[in-house]
Amino acid sequence: MSIFHSNQVPFGAPGQEPAMPPGSGTAIVYCEGQFGEQDGKTANGLVRHSERFQILSVIDSLHAGADSGQFLDGVGNGIPVLASLREAISYAGIVPDFLICGVAPADGLLSPRQRIVLLDGIDRGMHVINGLHEFLNDDAEFVAAALLAGVTITDVRRPKETKDLKLFSGRIWGVTCPRIAVLGTDGAIGKRTTATLLVKALRDRGVNAVMVGTGQTSLIQGSKYGVALDALVPQFCSGAVEDQVVRAFEGEDPDVIIVEGQGALSHPAYLTSAHILRGSRPAAVIVQHAPSRKVLGDFPMVAMPTVASEIQMIESFADTRVIGVTLNHELMTDAEVSAAIIAYELELGVPVTDPLTRPLDQLADMVLLAFPELSASLGAAGPITPKR
């Protein structure tokens, strides 16, 4: 899979003060014991796609020696998994600019072992990027270490001042291009990856697609428009989504806006999907599902919903329609993925694909078939070729 790097993407959403010094640089991603797992989703996302950082390696001693792309998706990307920070710095041949905390546990807190590694990175002169709910700039030990080393700590999830938060205003109705939300049946199920790939697939077909991120990983990756939604007071969540969609529309004049989902509308703990539906007012939704999951990822006491029940809930909750289903193939063989695609298409009557193992054209077609007016934006990629 392609990895995108750029030195020109500012960190933080437009209209906000940047959460870190301007510019980008080289980075090591710390993900001990979690790479490829649900709680390693920040690291997983960064090795697949990063517009801001040049990712040099991932730290996870459990999978040391692997190529991160081969390990995740069966396609090498040249980013190795190494056993320790010392080994990662030795491999780089320099002290990289940034150490990114690539774990994302449900409680959003650092373990004692994780603290030691991040403090070691600071002592070595590395800026730290932290996407957890635990703000390191409020921790005296981290603040002192950063001051002594002359580096910065970025708490990506730290919300703006209350005076700068946005209530829903109705400005969304001035956004005339289609908005498509990528929602799911669980957290850490691949919604951000699918949204990122969908934007790429549409751009490859000549459609000006823009993504609005709603989580800390998309912001770390370099999303130009977005907000860490689960860090906000709920009263302002819908307004924050609306504000970023409006900014994307006004700043990019896109043909279509893709909105990253969070959690699931049916999820008992994560309610951010409701704010995404209310704030972005999507004309359509794509639902991401992992057929092999029997229980929710971080909540094993709760059974996974069916795709059909999630679709019914979404379409009952919001004035929208589900136009397709995308699959997470975890713990599935390729034959099982193919069988699931056929079964869900017959059951649900919408296109189904696996964005990571099937051609990206199938993902683009899911949107272009639902919005034929976008066909006028197609380049040389040719006509829509529905998969049936």
Secondary structure as the mmCIF struct_conf table of DSSP 4:
data_model
#
loop_
_struct_conf.conf_type_id
_struct_conf.id
_struct_conf.beg_label_comp_id
_struct_conf.beg_label_asym_id
_struct_conf.beg_label_seq_id
_struct_conf.end_label_comp_id
_struct_conf.end_label_asym_id
_struct_conf.end_label_seq_id
BEND BEND1 ASN A 7 ASN A 7
HELX_LH_PP_P HELX_LH_PP_P1 VAL A 9 PRO A 10
BEND BEND2 PHE A 11 GLY A 12
TURN_TY1_P TURN_TY1_P1 PRO A 14 GLY A 15
BEND BEND3 GLN A 16 GLN A 16
BEND BEND4 ALA A 19 MET A 20
BEND BEND5 PRO A 22 GLY A 23
STRN STRN1 GLY A 25 TYR A 30
TURN_TY1_P TURN_TY1_P2 GLU A 32 GLY A 36
BEND BEND6 GLU A 37 GLU A 37
HELX_RH_3T_P HELX_RH_3T_P1 GLN A 38 GLY A 40
HELX_RH_AL_P HELX_RH_AL_P1 LYS A 41 ARG A 48
BEND BEND7 GLU A 51 ARG A 52
STRN STRN2 PHE A 53 ILE A 59
HELX_RH_3T_P HELX_RH_3T_P2 SER A 61 HIS A 63
TURN_TY1_P TURN_TY1_P3 ALA A 64 GLY A 65
BEND BEND8 ALA A 66 ALA A 66
STRN STRN3 ASP A 67 ASP A 67
HELX_RH_AL_P HELX_RH_AL_P2 SER A 68 ASP A 73
BEND BEND9 GLY A 74 VAL A 75
BEND BEND10 GLY A 78 GLY A 78
STRN STRN4 PRO A 80 PRO A 80
STRN STRN5 VAL A 81 LEU A 82
BEND BEND11 ALA A 83 ALA A 83
HELX_RH_AL_P HELX_RH_AL_P3 LEU A 85 ALA A 92
TURN_TY1_P TURN_TY1_P4 GLY A 93 GLY A 93
BEND BEND12 ILE A 94 ILE A 94
BEND BEND13 ASP A 97 ASP A 97
STRN STRN6 PHE A 98 CYS A 101
TURN_TY1_P TURN_TY1_P5 ALA A 106 ASP A 107
HELX_RH_AL_P HELX_RH_AL_P4 PRO A 112 ASP A 123
TURN_TY1_P TURN_TY1_P6 ARG A 124 GLY A 125
STRN STRN7 HIS A 127 ASN A 130
BEND BEND14 LEU A 132 GLU A 134
HELX_RH_3T_P HELX_RH_3T_P3 LEU A 136 ASP A 138
HELX_RH_AL_P HELX_RH_AL_P5 ALA A 140 ALA A 149
TURN_TY1_P TURN_TY1_P7 GLY A 150 GLY A 150
STRN STRN8 ILE A 153 ASP A 155
TURN_TY1_P TURN_TY1_P8 VAL A 156 ARG A 157
HELX_LH_PP_P HELX_LH_PP_P2 ARG A 158 GLU A 161
HELX_RH_3T_P HELX_RH_3T_P4 THR A 162 ASP A 164
BEND BEND15 GLY A 170 GLY A 170
HELX_RH_3T_P HELX_RH_3T_P5 ARG A 171 GLY A 174
BEND BEND16 CYS A 177 CYS A 177
STRN STRN9 ARG A 179 GLY A 184
BEND BEND17 THR A 185 GLY A 190
HELX_RH_AL_P HELX_RH_AL_P6 LYS A 191 ASP A 204
TURN_TY1_P TURN_TY1_P9 ARG A 205 GLY A 206
STRN STRN10 ALA A 209 VAL A 212
STRN STRN11 GLY A 213 GLY A 213
BEND BEND18 GLY A 215 GLY A 215
HELX_RH_AL_P HELX_RH_AL_P7 GLN A 216 GLN A 221
TURN_TY1_P TURN_TY1_P10 GLY A 222 GLY A 222
BEND BEND19 LYS A 224 TYR A 225
STRN STRN12 GLY A 226 GLY A 226
HELX_RH_3T_P HELX_RH_3T_P6 LEU A 229 ALA A 231
BEND BEND20 LEU A 232 LEU A 232
HELX_RH_3T_P HELX_RH_3T_P7 PRO A 234 PHE A 236
HELX_RH_AL_P HELX_RH_AL_P8 CYS A 237 GLU A 252
BEND BEND21 ASP A 255 ASP A 255
STRN STRN13 VAL A 256 GLU A 260
BEND BEND22 GLY A 263 GLY A 263
TURN_TY1_P TURN_TY1_P11 LEU A 265 SER A 266
BEND BEND23 PRO A 268 ALA A 269
HELX_RH_AL_P HELX_RH_AL_P9 THR A 272 SER A 280
BEND BEND24 ALA A 283 ALA A 283
STRN STRN14 ALA A 284 HIS A 289
TURN_TY1_P TURN_TY1_P12 PRO A 291 SER A 292
STRN STRN15 VAL A 295 LEU A 296
TURN_TY1_P TURN_TY1_P13 GLY A 297 ASP A 298
STRN STRN16 PHE A 299 ALA A 303
HELX_LH_PP_P HELX_LH_PP_P3 MET A 304 THR A 306
HELX_RH_AL_P HELX_RH_AL_P10 VAL A 307 PHE A 317
BEND BEND25 ALA A 318 ASP A 319
STRN STRN17 ARG A 321 LEU A 327
TURN_TY1_P TURN_TY1_P14 GLU A 330 LEU A 331
HELX_RH_AL_P HELX_RH_AL_P11 ASP A 334 LEU A 348
BEND BEND26 VAL A 350 VAL A 350
STRN STRN18 VAL A 352 THR A 353
TURN_TY1_P TURN_TY1_P15 PRO A 355 THR A 357
BEND BEND27 ARG A 358 ARG A 358
HELX_RH_AL_P HELX_RH_AL_P12 LEU A 360 ALA A 370
HELX_RH_3T_P HELX_RH_3T_P8 PRO A 372 SER A 377
TURN_TY1_P TURN_TY1_P16 ALA A 380 ALA A 381
BEND BEND28 PRO A 383 PRO A 383
#
